[in-house]
């Protein structure tokens, strides 16, 4: 008779492996995307490619270790305070909603601008993840979208799409 641990070890595809492959893939994506960046290095010798390469390289290393751990039978342990059934199937509805919200954000970012698109992103994510107070979630979404815009554009000098609010902010 097989124990649940034996069944889990024989099952090679698990959500942990999916996450490990996503981390690995994102690391490769960041490193390859950074190779196209060309600009002069600063006086310290660090150019605009340094930190993205550091993050991407770290993600690749972590992803490789994570894949190896999962394939050897490792699995994520729930926190002691969590009331989670680790053998329950993944909630693909929530995964689909969150993925759709991020895709909508990328499609709406340039036409609507950062403030509106980010506000919709944060509001949509809060609803998808179970926010009970819709008006509060909408207000918080607008505040977070506006504050992040001002921090990046005014504080750091980063250009973000203005969209419909171009010239107003």
RODREN-470595 format. One record per atom (N, C-alpha, C): residue number from 1; atom name; z, x, y. Coordinates in steps of 0.02 Angstrom, whole numbers, plus 50000, padded with zeros to 5 digits. Atoms other than C-alpha are relative to their C-alpha. Example, Ala and Ser with C-alpha at 12.3 -4.5 7.8 and 13.67 -1.06 7.14 Angstrom:
<nodes>
{1 "N" {50000 50045 49941}};
{1 "CA" {50390 50615 49775}};
{1 "C" {50000 50045 50060}};
{2 "N" {49997 49958 49941}};
{2 "CA" {50357 50684 49947}};
{2 "C" {50037 49961 50055}};
</nodes>
This chain:
<nodes>
{1 "N" {50000 50042 49941}};
{1 "CA" {50000 50000 50000}};
{1 "C" {50000 50044 50062}};
{2 "N" {50007 49960 49939}};
{2 "CA" {49952 50067 50172}};
{2 "C" {50049 49978 50053}};
{3 "N" {49956 50015 49943}};
{3 "CA" {50072 50079 50316}};
{3 "C" {49956 49992 50062}};
{4 "N" {50040 50006 49938}};
{4 "CA" {50015 50033 50492}};
{4 "C" {49979 50068 50029}};
{5 "N" {50017 49934 49974}};
{5 "CA" {50019 50218 50537}};
{5 "C" {49939 50029 49962}};
{6 "N" {50057 49976 50039}};
{6 "CA" {49898 50259 50394}};
{6 "C" {49936 49965 50022}};
{7 "N" {50059 50037 49978}};
{7 "CA" {49779 50122 50451}};
{7 "C" {49977 50026 50068}};
{8 "N" {50017 49975 49933}};
{8 "CA" {49787 50186 50631}};
{8 "C" {49968 50069 49996}};
{9 "N" {50028 49932 50005}};
{9 "CA" {49749 50365 50576}};
{9 "C" {49929 49997 49972}};
{10 "N" {50067 50006 50027}};
{10 "CA" {49597 50308 50475}};
{10 "C" {49951 49971 50050}};
{11 "N" {50043 50030 49950}};
{11 "CA" {49530 50210 50622}};
{11 "C" {49988 50051 50055}};
{12 "N" {50012 49945 49953}};
{12 "CA" {49448 50347 50725}};
{12 "C" {49986 49975 50071}};
{13 "N" {50014 50025 49933}};
{13 "CA" {49392 50237 50871}};
{13 "C" {50057 49957 50024}};
{14 "N" {49944 50037 49971}};
{14 "CA" {49538 50180 50977}};
{14 "C" {49992 50003 50076}};
{15 "N" {50005 49998 49927}};
{15 "CA" {49559 50142 51162}};
{15 "C" {50018 50068 50030}};
{16 "N" {49981 49934 49975}};
{16 "CA" {49642 50313 51185}};
{16 "C" {49939 50047 50000}};
{17 "N" {50060 49958 50003}};
{17 "CA" {49480 50396 51130}};
{17 "C" {49951 49981 50055}};
{18 "N" {50043 50022 49946}};
{18 "CA" {49381 50290 51252}};
{18 "C" {50022 50028 50067}};
{19 "N" {49975 49972 49937}};
{19 "CA" {49493 50345 51395}};
{19 "C" {49989 50075 50002}};
{20 "N" {50010 49928 50001}};
{20 "CA" {49483 50526 51340}};
{20 "C" {49927 50018 50015}};
{21 "N" {50072 49987 49988}};
{21 "CA" {49292 50518 51339}};
{21 "C" {49981 49984 50073}};
{22 "N" {50013 50016 49929}};
{22 "CA" {49291 50435 51511}};
{22 "C" {50024 50056 50045}};
{23 "N" {49974 49944 49961}};
{23 "CA" {49401 50574 51582}};
{23 "C" {49954 50060 49994}};
{24 "N" {50045 49944 50012}};
{24 "CA" {49288 50705 51504}};
{24 "C" {49933 49988 50037}};
{25 "N" {50064 50017 49968}};
{25 "CA" {49130 50617 51566}};
{25 "C" {50004 50003 50076}};
{26 "N" {49992 49997 49928}};
{26 "CA" {49197 50598 51742}};
{26 "C" {50006 50072 50025}};
{27 "N" {49996 49929 49982}};
{27 "CA" {49241 50782 51746}};
{27 "C" {49932 50032 50002}};
{28 "N" {50068 49972 50001}};
{28 "CA" {49064 50829 51697}};
{28 "C" {49960 49973 50059}};
{29 "N" {50034 50032 49945}};
{29 "CA" {48996 50705 51825}};
{29 "C" {50019 50033 50067}};
{30 "N" {49976 49969 49937}};
{30 "CA" {49103 50781 51965}};
{30 "C" {49973 50071 50006}};
{31 "N" {50024 49931 49997}};
{31 "CA" {49055 50960 51920}};
{31 "C" {49924 50001 50014}};
{32 "N" {50073 50001 49989}};
{32 "CA" {48868 50919 51910}};
{32 "C" {49983 49975 50070}};
{33 "N" {50012 50024 49932}};
{33 "CA" {48875 50820 52072}};
{33 "C" {50018 50051 50053}};
{34 "N" {49978 49950 49952}};
{34 "CA" {48965 50962 52159}};
{34 "C" {49950 50058 50004}};
{35 "N" {50049 49945 49998}};
{35 "CA" {48828 51086 52113}};
{35 "C" {49948 49989 50053}};
{36 "N" {50050 50015 49949}};
{36 "CA" {48714 50997 52238}};
{36 "C" {50026 50012 50071}};
{37 "N" {49971 49991 49934}};
{37 "CA" {48835 51028 52382}};
{37 "C" {49986 50070 50024}};
{38 "N" {50013 49934 49972}};
{38 "CA" {48779 51169 52494}};
{38 "C" {50024 50002 50072}};
{39 "N" {49974 49989 49933}};
{39 "CA" {48875 51225 52646}};
{39 "C" {50035 50067 50002}};
{40 "N" {49968 49935 49993}};
{40 "CA" {48951 51383 52714}};
{40 "C" {50074 49996 49982}};
{41 "N" {49928 49996 50017}};
{41 "CA" {49122 51438 52653}};
{41 "C" {50040 50010 50064}};
{42 "N" {49956 49990 49943}};
{42 "CA" {49269 51440 52771}};
{42 "C" {50020 50073 50005}};
{43 "N" {49977 49931 49991}};
{43 "CA" {49353 51599 52833}};
{43 "C" {50041 50023 49940}};
{44 "N" {49961 49983 50059}};
{44 "CA" {49464 51592 52678}};
{44 "C" {49956 50009 49939}};
{45 "N" {50045 49994 50057}};
{45 "CA" {49311 51593 52567}};
{45 "C" {49994 49937 49959}};
{46 "N" {50003 50063 50036}};
{46 "CA" {49338 51415 52511}};
{46 "C" {49950 49955 50035}};
{47 "N" {50050 50045 49972}};
{47 "CA" {49189 51304 52536}};
{47 "C" {50014 49928 49979}};
{48 "N" {49991 50070 50017}};
{48 "CA" {49168 51117 52516}};
{48 "C" {49994 49986 49925}};
{49 "N" {50006 50009 50072}};
{49 "CA" {49134 51143 52330}};
{49 "C" {50064 50018 49962}};
{50 "N" {49942 49973 50035}};
{50 "CA" {49302 51223 52289}};
{50 "C" {50042 49945 49967}};
{51 "N" {49954 50050 50026}};
{51 "CA" {49415 51071 52270}};
{51 "C" {49966 49951 49951}};
{52 "N" {50033 50042 50051}};
{52 "CA" {49287 50957 52185}};
{52 "C" {49989 50037 49934}};
{53 "N" {50009 49961 50061}};
{53 "CA" {49250 51097 52061}};
{53 "C" {50066 50008 49964}};
{54 "N" {49934 49993 50030}};
{54 "CA" {49436 51123 52032}};
{54 "C" {50021 49935 49966}};
{55 "N" {49982 50065 50030}};
{55 "CA" {49465 50937 52002}};
{55 "C" {49955 49985 49940}};
{56 "N" {50047 50014 50055}};
{56 "CA" {49308 50917 51895}};
{56 "C" {50013 50045 49940}};
{57 "N" {49985 49954 50055}};
{57 "CA" {49348 51072 51792}};
{57 "C" {50065 49982 49965}};
{58 "N" {49936 50021 50029}};
{58 "CA" {49527 51013 51767}};
{58 "C" {49990 49938 49958}};
{59 "N" {50013 50061 50039}};
{59 "CA" {49464 50843 51710}};
{59 "C" {49965 50016 49935}};
{60 "N" {50035 49980 50062}};
{60 "CA" {49349 50926 51584}};
{60 "C" {50050 50029 49950}};
{61 "N" {49951 49969 50044}};
{61 "CA" {49490 51032 51513}};
{61 "C" {50049 49947 49972}};
{62 "N" {49954 50052 50022}};
{62 "CA" {49611 50885 51507}};
{62 "C" {49965 49952 49952}};
{63 "N" {50038 50045 50043}};
{63 "CA" {49477 50773 51431}};
{63 "C" {49988 50030 49931}};
{64 "N" {50010 49968 50065}};
{64 "CA" {49439 50900 51294}};
{64 "C" {50064 50001 49959}};
{65 "N" {49936 50000 50035}};
{65 "CA" {49623 50918 51250}};
{65 "C" {50019 49930 49977}};
{66 "N" {49984 50069 50015}};
{66 "CA" {49644 50730 51254}};
{66 "C" {49958 49975 49941}};
{67 "N" {50043 50019 50055}};
{67 "CA" {49494 50701 51139}};
{67 "C" {50025 50032 49935}};
{68 "N" {49975 49965 50060}};
{68 "CA" {49559 50832 51017}};
{68 "C" {50065 49968 49975}};
{69 "N" {49937 50031 50020}};
{69 "CA" {49732 50752 51017}};
{69 "C" {49989 49933 49967}};
{70 "N" {50012 50067 50028}};
{70 "CA" {49666 50577 50985}};
{70 "C" {49967 50006 49932}};
{71 "N" {50034 49992 50065}};
{71 "CA" {49551 50636 50845}};
{71 "C" {50046 50027 49946}};
{72 "N" {49950 49976 50048}};
{72 "CA" {49700 50722 50763}};
{72 "C" {50053 49948 49984}};
{73 "N" {49953 50054 50016}};
{73 "CA" {49793 50556 50760}};
{73 "C" {50050 49983 50054}};
{74 "N" {49953 50014 49946}};
{74 "CA" {49887 50560 50924}};
{74 "C" {49985 49932 50030}};
{75 "N" {50010 50064 49966}};
{75 "CA" {49915 50395 51011}};
{75 "C" {50051 49993 50055}};
{76 "N" {49955 50010 49944}};
{76 "CA" {49992 50341 51173}};
{76 "C" {50059 49957 49980}};
{77 "N" {49940 50038 50014}};
{77 "CA" {50170 50284 51156}};
{77 "C" {50018 49958 50060}};
{78 "N" {49980 50041 49943}};
{78 "CA" {50225 50138 51263}};
{78 "C" {50068 50022 50027}};
{79 "N" {49935 49986 49970}};
{79 "CA" {50368 50163 51383}};
{79 "C" {50052 49957 49965}};
{80 "N" {49947 50039 50033}};
{80 "CA" {50534 50105 51314}};
{80 "C" {50010 49933 50034}};
{81 "N" {49989 50062 49964}};
{81 "CA" {50543 49973 51449}};
{81 "C" {49941 49952 49993}};
{82 "N" {50059 50043 50006}};
{82 "CA" {50369 49906 51410}};
{82 "C" {50008 49954 49940}};
{83 "N" {50001 50048 50054}};
{83 "CA" {50355 49751 51304}};
{83 "C" {49927 49990 49981}};
{84 "N" {50071 49999 50016}};
{84 "CA" {50184 49791 51232}};
{84 "C" {49990 50006 49925}};
{85 "N" {50019 49994 50069}};
{85 "CA" {50109 49765 51062}};
{85 "C" {49943 50051 49996}};
{86 "N" {50050 49947 50000}};
{86 "CA" {50016 49929 51033}};
{86 "C" {49942 49986 49953}};
{87 "N" {50054 50017 50046}};
{87 "CA" {49914 49852 50893}};
{87 "C" {49959 49940 50024}};
{88 "N" {50038 50056 49973}};
{88 "CA" {49852 49707 51001}};
{88 "C" {49932 50025 50024}};
{89 "N" {50066 49979 49976}};
{89 "CA" {49667 49712 51045}};
{89 "C" {49999 50010 50076}};
{90 "N" {50006 49988 49928}};
{90 "CA" {49612 49773 51216}};
{90 "C" {49982 49935 50036}};
{91 "N" {50015 50059 49959}};
{91 "CA" {49600 49643 51355}};
{91 "C" {49933 50012 50035}};
{92 "N" {50066 49985 49974}};
{92 "CA" {49412 49656 51381}};
{92 "C" {49982 49957 50060}};
{93 "N" {50012 50042 49942}};
{93 "CA" {49412 49512 51505}};
{93 "C" {50022 50035 50064}};
{94 "N" {49975 49964 49941}};
{94 "CA" {49520 49611 51626}};
{94 "C" {49960 50063 50014}};
{95 "N" {50042 49940 49991}};
{95 "CA" {49419 49769 51596}};
{95 "C" {49934 49981 50032}};
{96 "N" {50063 50024 49971}};
{96 "CA" {49260 49672 51635}};
{96 "C" {50008 49979 50072}};
{97 "N" {49988 50021 49931}};
{97 "CA" {49334 49594 51791}};
{97 "C" {50009 50060 50047}};
{98 "N" {49987 49941 49959}};
{98 "CA" {49397 49760 51859}};
{98 "C" {49935 50041 50009}};
{99 "N" {50064 49964 49996}};
{99 "CA" {49231 49845 51818}};
{99 "C" {49951 49965 50047}};
{100 "N" {50045 50040 49956}};
{100 "CA" {49133 49704 51902}};
{100 "C" {50020 50005 50073}};
{101 "N" {49976 49995 49931}};
{101 "CA" {49242 49715 52057}};
{101 "C" {49981 50068 50029}};
{102 "N" {50020 49933 49975}};
{102 "CA" {49210 49903 52072}};
{102 "C" {49925 50004 50010}};
{103 "N" {50073 50000 49991}};
{103 "CA" {49023 49877 52047}};
{103 "C" {49980 49960 50063}};
{104 "N" {50013 50039 49940}};
{104 "CA" {49023 49741 52181}};
{104 "C" {50018 50040 50062}};
{105 "N" {49980 49958 49944}};
{105 "CA" {49116 49860 52297}};
{105 "C" {49946 50050 50017}};
{106 "N" {50051 49949 49986}};
{106 "CA" {48984 49994 52276}};
{106 "C" {49936 49968 50028}};
{107 "N" {50060 50034 49974}};
{107 "CA" {48845 49867 52308}};
{107 "C" {50010 49975 50072}};
{108 "N" {49986 50029 49934}};
{108 "CA" {48930 49794 52463}};
{108 "C" {50022 50051 50052}};
{109 "N" {49972 49951 49954}};
{109 "CA" {48995 49956 52540}};
{109 "C" {49956 50013 50060}};
{110 "N" {50044 49985 49943}};
{110 "CA" {48844 50000 52648}};
{110 "C" {49984 49939 50042}};
{111 "N" {50017 50058 49957}};
{111 "CA" {48792 49825 52702}};
{111 "C" {50059 49971 50038}};
{112 "N" {49942 50030 49967}};
{112 "CA" {48967 49762 52742}};
{112 "C" {50044 50050 50037}};
{113 "N" {49958 49949 49971}};
{113 "CA" {49052 49926 52786}};
{113 "C" {50065 50007 49962}};
{114 "N" {49939 49983 50037}};
{114 "CA" {49212 50006 52724}};
{114 "C" {50054 49948 50007}};
{115 "N" {49943 50044 49989}};
{115 "CA" {49339 49890 52802}};
{115 "C" {49992 49935 49961}};
{116 "N" {50010 50064 50034}};
{116 "CA" {49264 49729 52735}};
{116 "C" {49994 50010 49924}};
{117 "N" {50009 49989 50072}};
{117 "CA" {49209 49799 52565}};
{117 "C" {50066 50022 49967}};
{118 "N" {49937 49978 50028}};
{118 "CA" {49376 49887 52536}};
{118 "C" {50051 49943 49999}};
{119 "N" {49955 50058 49999}};
{119 "CA" {49472 49731 52587}};
{119 "C" {49984 49954 49942}};
{120 "N" {50019 50042 50057}};
{120 "CA" {49373 49630 52460}};
{120 "C" {50017 50034 49934}};
{121 "N" {49983 49963 50061}};
{121 "CA" {49400 49767 52330}};
{121 "C" {50074 49992 49984}};
{122 "N" {49928 50003 50012}};
{122 "CA" {49589 49770 52351}};
{122 "C" {50022 49928 49985}};
{123 "N" {49983 50070 50013}};
{123 "CA" {49599 49580 52358}};
{123 "C" {49978 49979 49930}};
{124 "N" {50026 50018 50066}};
{124 "CA" {49489 49559 52204}};
{124 "C" {50040 50033 49944}};
{125 "N" {49961 49966 50051}};
{125 "CA" {49586 49689 52105}};
{125 "C" {50069 49969 49993}};
{126 "N" {49934 50031 50005}};
{126 "CA" {49752 49609 52149}};
{126 "C" {49997 49933 49964}};
{127 "N" {50007 50063 50037}};
{127 "CA" {49690 49440 52088}};
{127 "C" {49985 50012 49926}};
{128 "N" {50017 49986 50070}};
{128 "CA" {49614 49513 51930}};
{128 "C" {50060 50026 49961}};
{129 "N" {49941 49972 50034}};
{129 "CA" {49778 49601 51892}};
{129 "C" {50061 49954 50004}};
{130 "N" {49948 50051 50006}};
{130 "CA" {49881 49443 51915}};
{130 "C" {50041 49985 50061}};
{131 "N" {49963 50017 49940}};
{131 "CA" {49935 49425 52097}};
{131 "C" {50008 49924 50004}};
{132 "N" {49986 50071 49996}};
{132 "CA" {50017 49256 52120}};
{132 "C" {49989 49972 50071}};
{133 "N" {50005 50022 49931}};
{133 "CA" {50012 49246 52311}};
{133 "C" {49933 50024 50028}};
{134 "N" {50068 49981 49980}};
{134 "CA" {49828 49244 52360}};
{134 "C" {49996 50018 50075}};
{135 "N" {50003 49986 49928}};
{135 "CA" {49856 49239 52549}};
{135 "C" {50031 50069 50014}};
{136 "N" {49968 49934 49991}};
{136 "CA" {49976 49388 52540}};
{136 "C" {49954 50055 49975}};
{137 "N" {50046 49949 50027}};
{137 "CA" {49851 49482 52430}};
{137 "C" {49942 50011 50048}};
{138 "N" {50055 49993 49953}};
{138 "CA" {49713 49448 52557}};
{138 "C" {50022 50039 50062}};
{139 "N" {49974 49966 49941}};
{139 "CA" {49820 49506 52704}};
{139 "C" {50011 50074 49984}};
{140 "N" {49987 49930 50020}};
{140 "CA" {49874 49664 52612}};
{140 "C" {49933 50036 49990}};
{141 "N" {50066 49969 50009}};
{141 "CA" {49691 49697 52563}};
{141 "C" {49969 50019 50066}};
{142 "N" {50028 49985 49934}};
{142 "CA" {49636 49688 52745}};
{142 "C" {50038 50058 50033}};
{143 "N" {49960 49946 49971}};
{143 "CA" {49779 49799 52802}};
{143 "C" {49984 50067 49968}};
{144 "N" {50015 49937 50035}};
{144 "CA" {49744 49930 52668}};
{144 "C" {49929 50024 50017}};
{145 "N" {50069 49981 49982}};
{145 "CA" {49556 49927 52705}};
{145 "C" {49996 50029 50070}};
{146 "N" {50001 49977 49931}};
{146 "CA" {49585 49947 52892}};
{146 "C" {50037 50066 50009}};
{147 "N" {49960 49939 49993}};
{147 "CA" {49721 50080 52878}};
{147 "C" {49964 50059 49968}};
{148 "N" {50036 49944 50031}};
{148 "CA" {49620 50186 52756}};
{148 "C" {49939 50020 50042}};
{149 "N" {50057 49984 49956}};
{149 "CA" {49468 50173 52870}};
{149 "C" {50022 50042 50059}};
{150 "N" {49976 49963 49941}};
{150 "CA" {49567 50229 53021}};
{150 "C" {50026 50069 49982}};
{151 "N" {49975 49935 50021}};
{151 "CA" {49652 50370 52926}};
{151 "C" {49943 50049 49987}};
{152 "N" {50055 49955 50017}};
{152 "CA" {49488 50440 52860}};
{152 "C" {49956 50014 50061}};
{153 "N" {50047 49991 49945}};
{153 "CA" {49379 50411 53014}};
{153 "C" {50034 50033 50060}};
{154 "N" {49966 49974 49939}};
{154 "CA" {49502 50443 53156}};
{154 "C" {50044 50060 49984}};
{155 "N" {49954 49946 50017}};
{155 "CA" {49626 50555 53066}};
{155 "C" {49967 50062 49971}};
{156 "N" {50031 49943 50035}};
{156 "CA" {49514 50663 52957}};
{156 "C" {49929 50015 50023}};
{157 "N" {50068 49989 49976}};
{157 "CA" {49346 50644 53044}};
{157 "C" {49947 49989 49947}};
{158 "N" {50048 50015 50054}};
{158 "CA" {49261 50579 52886}};
{158 "C" {49961 49938 50020}};
{159 "N" {50042 50057 49983}};
{159 "CA" {49116 50461 52913}};
{159 "C" {49999 49950 49942}};
{160 "N" {50003 50055 50048}};
{160 "CA" {49132 50295 52821}};
{160 "C" {49953 49947 50028}};
{161 "N" {50046 50051 49975}};
{161 "CA" {49006 50153 52831}};
{161 "C" {50036 49948 50042}};
{162 "N" {49971 50050 49955}};
{162 "CA" {49044 50037 52977}};
{162 "C" {49977 49929 49983}};
{163 "N" {50027 50064 50020}};
{163 "CA" {48932 49897 52915}};
{163 "C" {50000 49949 50057}};
{164 "N" {50000 50054 49951}};
{164 "CA" {48955 49731 53006}};
{164 "C" {50046 50014 50059}};
{165 "N" {49952 49984 49947}};
{165 "CA" {49098 49805 53109}};
{165 "C" {49981 50063 50039}};
{166 "N" {50023 49940 49965}};
{166 "CA" {48995 49953 53172}};
{166 "C" {50004 49989 50075}};
{167 "N" {49993 50006 49928}};
{167 "CA" {49038 49981 53354}};
{167 "C" {50063 49962 50021}};
{168 "N" {49939 50036 49984}};
{168 "CA" {49191 49868 53346}};
{168 "C" {50060 50044 49989}};
{169 "N" {49943 49956 50016}};
{169 "CA" {49306 49996 53266}};
{169 "C" {49993 50068 50032}};
</nodes>
